[in-house]
Amino acid sequence: VGCIDCHVDIGAKKKADHTKDIRMPTADVCGTCHLAEFAERESERDTMIWPHDQWPDGRPSHALDYKANVETTVWAAMPQREVTEGCSMCHTNQNKCDSCHTRHEFSAAESRRPEACATCHSGVDHNNWEAYSMSKHGKIVGMLGNQWNWEAPLKDAYAVGGQSAPTCAGCHMEYEGEYSHNMVRKIRWANYPFVPGIAENIKSEWSEKRLDSWVVTCTQCHSERFARSYLDLMDKGTLEGLAKYQEANAVVHQLYKEGLLTGQKTNR
């Protein structure tokens, strides 16, 4: 693979005019050669269908993350466009593939490391990296990860790669024992439990089926009893946290009604 394959045309034989013919490769360009991976990622559009329209079809997902970004009212209305571009920096998986395997290495081994996911899945609004890196799983990766063979495919990470703790990719790309770029087939809480209808749906048949798939993932290392017990603990903890959020949210709404929020009557 040479520069011209990605930036002009795959297998191009003619010379290219750098002022007219150069393109920035989008995900569909990568899909010309990496068809299976591209198709797997695109299948998230059809997999992430909520039973009661809690989210629009196909969301949240990598396949539609840019669409989700630009259709947000705050993003569209904010006059400080440099600030909004902070959102766009991560919401690019829909359009390109190098968010996970950075150009020009395009290393599968790099994208298997949790640090690759941390680029976007971190921060106050979705502190996944912070939670993972402070967990026992994350600590083992931090202490022992440099001894593992990250070149080993995910299916061989433990037996061949020497891995001794789960990673983001190892759990979220796995579904019923198979690995793919469709990462939404087990989504239940969708990162934002306060979205209307999410909590109410958590014990539905739709959600319970996805929970069973998580049990398959966890029982690669743990017993089924432990896996179900811990997943139940996580659900209950999320519901309790959500109740506290709703309590605080009601206070803020009342303050708004009474015109007491900072900047409500004057410019901040």
C-alpha positions in Angstrom: 0.0 0.0 0.0 1.4 3.4 -1.0 0.3 7.0 -0.5 -1.4 7.1 -3.9 -3.7 4.2 -3.0 -5.4 6.1 -0.1 -4.9 9.7 -1.2 -5.7 9.4 -5.0 -7.1 6.0 -6.0 -6.4 2.4 -5.1 -4.0 0.9 -7.6 -3.6 4.2 -9.5 -0.9 4.0 -12.2 -1.1 7.6 -13.5 0.7 10.6 -11.9 -1.4 12.7 -9.6 -1.7 16.4 -9.4 -1.2 17.3 -5.7 -3.3 20.5 -6.2 -6.3 18.7 -7.7 -6.3 15.0 -7.2 -5.5 14.6 -3.5 -8.2 13.3 -1.2 -8.4 12.7 2.6 -9.5 9.1 2.9 -12.9 8.5 4.4 -14.2 5.3 6.0 -15.6 4.1 2.7 -12.2 4.4 1.1 -10.8 2.2 3.8 -13.7 -0.2 3.2 -12.6 -0.7 -0.4 -9.9 -3.0 1.0 -11.1 -3.7 4.5 -14.6 -4.6 3.4 -15.5 -6.9 6.3 -14.4 -4.4 9.0 -16.3 -1.6 7.2 -19.4 -3.7 6.9 -19.3 -4.7 10.5 -19.0 -1.1 11.6 -21.8 0.0 9.3 -24.1 -2.8 10.7 -24.3 -0.8 13.9 -26.9 1.4 12.1 -29.3 -1.6 12.0 -28.3 -3.2 15.3 -28.9 -0.3 17.6 -32.7 -0.1 17.4 -34.3 0.9 20.6 -37.7 -0.7 21.5 -39.4 2.6 22.4 -37.4 5.2 20.4 -35.2 6.1 23.4 -32.6 7.1 20.9 -32.9 7.6 17.1 -32.2 4.4 15.1 -28.6 3.5 15.0 -27.5 5.6 17.9 -25.4 5.8 19.9 -22.8 4.1 17.8 -19.5 4.7 16.0 -21.4 4.3 12.7 -23.5 7.5 13.3 -21.4 9.4 15.8 -20.9 12.5 13.5 -24.6 12.7 12.7 -25.3 12.5 16.4 -22.9 15.4 17.0 -24.1 17.9 14.4 -27.8 17.3 15.1 -27.3 18.3 18.8 -29.0 21.7 19.4 -26.1 23.0 21.6 -23.5 22.1 18.9 -25.5 23.8 16.2 -26.3 27.0 18.2 -23.1 27.7 20.0 -21.4 30.8 18.5 -18.0 29.7 19.8 -17.2 27.3 16.9 -13.8 26.5 18.3 -15.5 25.0 21.4 -17.8 22.9 19.3 -14.9 21.6 17.3 -13.8 20.0 20.6 -16.8 17.7 20.2 -16.1 17.1 16.6 -12.6 16.0 17.3 -14.0 12.7 18.7 -17.3 12.4 16.8 -15.5 11.3 13.6 -15.7 7.5 13.6 -18.6 7.7 11.2 -16.4 9.4 8.6 -12.9 7.9 9.1 -11.1 5.0 10.7 -7.9 6.6 12.2 -9.6 7.6 15.4 -8.8 4.1 16.7 -5.7 3.1 14.6 -3.8 6.3 14.1 -2.4 7.3 10.7 0.0 6.4 9.3 0.7 3.4 11.4 -2.9 2.0 11.1 -1.9 -0.5 13.7 -4.5 -3.1 14.9 -2.3 -3.6 18.0 -2.6 0.1 18.9 -6.3 0.0 18.6 -6.5 -3.0 21.0 -4.9 -1.0 23.8 -7.3 0.8 26.2 -5.3 4.0 25.7 -6.7 4.2 22.2 -10.2 4.3 23.5 -9.3 6.8 26.2 -8.8 9.5 23.5 -12.5 10.0 23.3 -14.2 7.9 26.0 -13.1 10.2 28.9 -14.0 13.4 30.5 -16.8 14.7 32.8 -19.6 13.8 30.4 -18.5 10.2 29.8 -15.7 9.2 32.2 -15.3 5.7 31.0 -11.5 5.8 30.9 -11.3 7.2 34.4 -13.6 4.5 35.7 -11.7 1.7 33.9 -8.2 2.9 34.6 -8.9 3.1 38.3 -10.5 -0.4 38.4 -8.5 -3.6 39.2 -8.8 -4.5 35.5 -7.3 -1.2 34.4 -4.6 -1.3 37.0 -3.5 -4.8 35.8 -3.3 -3.4 32.3 -1.3 -0.5 33.5 1.2 -2.6 35.5 1.5 -5.6 33.2 0.3 -4.5 29.8 3.8 -3.9 28.4 4.5 -7.6 28.9 1.6 -8.7 26.6 1.7 -9.3 22.9 -0.8 -6.8 21.5 -0.3 -8.1 18.0 -2.3 -11.2 19.0 -5.9 -11.1 17.6 -8.5 -10.4 20.3 -9.7 -14.0 20.1 -6.2 -15.2 21.1 -5.4 -12.4 23.6 -5.3 -14.6 26.6 -4.0 -17.9 25.2 -1.4 -16.4 22.8 -1.0 -12.7 23.8 -0.4 -13.4 27.5 -3.2 -11.0 28.5 -4.4 -11.4 32.1 -7.1 -8.8 32.4 -9.9 -7.6 30.1 -9.6 -4.5 27.9 -12.1 -2.2 26.3 -11.8 -3.8 22.9 -11.7 -7.4 24.3 -15.1 -6.9 25.9 -16.9 -4.4 23.7 -16.0 -6.0 20.4 -17.0 -9.4 21.6 -20.5 -10.8 21.0 -21.4 -14.4 21.8 -17.8 -15.5 21.4 -17.1 -13.7 18.1 -15.3 -10.4 17.6 -16.2 -7.6 15.2 -16.3 -3.9 14.6 -20.0 -3.8 15.6 -19.7 -2.6 19.2 -23.3 -1.9 20.1 -25.0 -5.3 20.2 -24.8 -5.4 24.0 -25.6 -1.8 24.8 -28.2 -1.4 27.5 -27.6 1.9 29.3 -26.0 3.7 26.3 -23.6 5.8 28.5 -26.4 8.3 29.4 -28.9 6.6 31.8 -30.8 9.9 32.3 -32.1 9.7 28.7 -35.9 9.3 29.0 -37.0 5.7 28.8 -33.5 4.1 29.3 -34.0 3.2 33.0 -37.6 2.1 32.5 -36.4 -0.3 29.8 -33.5 -1.9 31.8 -35.6 -5.0 32.8 -37.3 -5.5 29.5 -36.9 -8.6 27.4 -34.8 -6.5 24.9 -32.4 -5.5 27.7 -32.3 -8.8 29.4 -31.3 -10.5 26.2 -28.4 -8.1 25.9 -27.5 -8.7 29.6 -27.3 -12.5 28.8 -24.8 -11.6 26.1 -22.7 -9.7 28.7 -22.8 -12.7 30.9 -21.2 -14.7 28.0 -18.5 -12.1 27.9 -17.8 -12.0 31.6 -17.8 -15.8 31.9 -14.7 -16.0 29.8 -13.0 -15.3 33.2 -15.6 -15.4 35.9 -18.4 -17.8 37.0 -21.9 -17.1 35.8 -23.1 -16.5 39.4 -20.4 -13.9 39.9 -21.0 -12.2 36.5 -24.8 -12.0 37.0 -24.4 -10.7 40.6 -21.9 -8.0 39.6 -24.0 -6.9 36.6 -27.0 -6.7 38.8 -25.0 -4.6 41.3 -24.0 -2.2 38.5 -27.7 -1.9 37.3 -28.9 -1.1 40.8 -26.0 1.3 41.5 -26.9 3.2 38.2 -30.5 3.4 39.2 -29.7 4.8 42.6 -27.3 7.3 41.1 -30.0 8.3 38.6 -32.5 8.9 41.4 -30.1 11.3 43.0 -29.6 13.0 39.6 -33.3 13.4 39.1 -33.7 14.9 42.6 -31.0 17.5 41.8 -32.5 18.1 38.4 -35.9 18.9 39.9 -34.2 21.6 42.1 -32.6 23.2 39.1 -35.9 23.2 37.2 -37.6 24.9 40.1 -34.9 27.6 40.3 -35.3 28.2 36.6 -39.1 28.7 37.1 -38.4 31.2 39.8 -35.8 33.0 37.7 -33.0 32.4 40.2 -30.4 30.8 38.0 -27.2 32.9 37.4 -27.4 34.8 34.1 -31.1 34.1 33.6 -32.0 37.8 33.8 -28.7 39.4 33.0 -25.8 38.4 30.9 -23.2 36.3 32.7 
